Amino acid sequence: LNLNQTDLTLYWEPLDNIVSFDFGLTLKKFSGEATLVSTALGTSSTTFSQVIPMGYLMLGVSPMPGLLISAETNIIKYSGSTISDFTAKVSYTTDYFLGIEAGYRKQVYKLDNVSGVFSDMRFSGPFLGAYLKF
C-alpha cells in the first residue's frame, strides 16, 4: 500500500487567546496504489485518488506567546464507515513564522463497502515536524 494524503482545512477561530478553539472543514485528498500479491493468482494493482470532506475541531492552551499545547481531530462517519485523524501536540511558532511541533497522531480508516472496498486500517505513533505559519 502506497498512501499519500494532503489536507486543506478551512476554519473559524472564535477563541484565540490563552484558550484556542477552532472548528471547520477539512478536505483530505487521498491518492496512491494498492498491490495484492498471490502465489496462485499473481499480482494485481490499482491506483486511487479521492477527496473526502471531514469535520475539523481543535482545542488548545497557550501558556506563553508562541507556545501551544493542543488536540485536534478530523472525522467523518457515514453508513458504517469512519475516517478519523487525531493529533495531540506541543508546538512553538517563532516571530519569523517558522515553527516546530512534536506529538502523537492516530489515524483510523474503517470502510464498509465504499465502492466495493472494505478496510480496517489504523496508523499511530509519535511525530516531529516543522512548519511555516502566515
N, C-alpha and C positions, 0 to 999 in steps of 0.2 A: 504494500500500500504506500503510495506516494501522495500525501495530502498537503496542499497549500491552502492558506486562508489569509484573507485580507479583510479588515474591519473598517467601516466608515460609521462613526457614531455622531448623531445629531442630538444635542441635549440642552436642557434648560437647567440652570443652577439657581434655585430660589434661595438657597443658603450658601454664602461664600464669606465666612469669617473664621472664627475658631472651629466651628462645625460646618462641614460642607455636605450638601445633599444635591444630587443630580438625578434627573430622570429623562428618558428619551427613547430614541430608536436607533438600533444598530443594524446596518446592512452587512451581513457576513457573507463574503464570496468564498465558496469552496471550489477548488479545482484540483485535479490530479489524475492518477491512474491506479487501477486495481488489477492485480495479476493473480490468477489461480493456476497452480501447477499440480498436475496429477500424473502419476506414472502410467496409469491406464488410459487416460483421455488426452494427455498432452497439456499444453499451456493455452490459457485464454486470458486476454487482457481487454479492458475497457477504459476509456477516458471519460471524465465528467467535469462539468462546470455548472455551478448553481449559486444564485444569490438568495439568501434566507433573511427575512426581516425578523428582528428579535427585540424584545423589550429590554431596556437598559436602566439599571439603578446603581448609584454609588453613594456611600456614606463614609465620611472621613472626619478626622480631627487634626487640627494643625496647632501643635503646642508652641511652635515658634515660626517666624516667617520663613517660607521656603520648604519647610518640613511637613509632610502629610502622611498620616497613618490611615489607611483606607481599606475598604472592602467593596468590590463591585461585582455585578453579575449581569450577564446577558442570557436571556432564556426565551424559549418558545415551546409551547406544548400544543399538540393538535392530534386528535384522533388516535390516542395511544402512543404517539411518538413524542420524544423530548430531545431537544438540543439545549445544552446549558454550558456556560463558561463562567467559572467563579474565580476571582482573584483576591487575595489578601496581600497587601504590600506596604512597604515603607518607601517613600520617595522624597527626593530633595531636588529642588529647582534653584539654580543659581540666578544671580541678577542678569546673566548673559544668555538666558533662555535655554541653557543646557542643563539637563537633569540626569540623575541616576536613580535606579529603583531596584529593590530586591524583595522577593516574596514567594508566595506559593500559589500555584494555579491548578485548577481541576476542570477538565472538560469531559462531558458525557454526550455521546451520540447514540441514542436509542431510537431506532427507526422500525416501525411496524407496518410493513408493506407499503412503503413510499416508492411508487413507480416500480414495484416488484422487488424492492430492496428491504432486507431485514438486517439489523445490526444491533449490537450492544457493546460499544467500544468506550473505554474510559482511559484517559491520559491524565496524569497528575505528577507534580513534582516542583521543586524549588526553581527559581529563575533569577537572573541578574540582567539588567538592561540599562541602556542609555537612550535619551530622547531629546528632542527639541520641542519646546513649548512656546508658541507665539500666538 
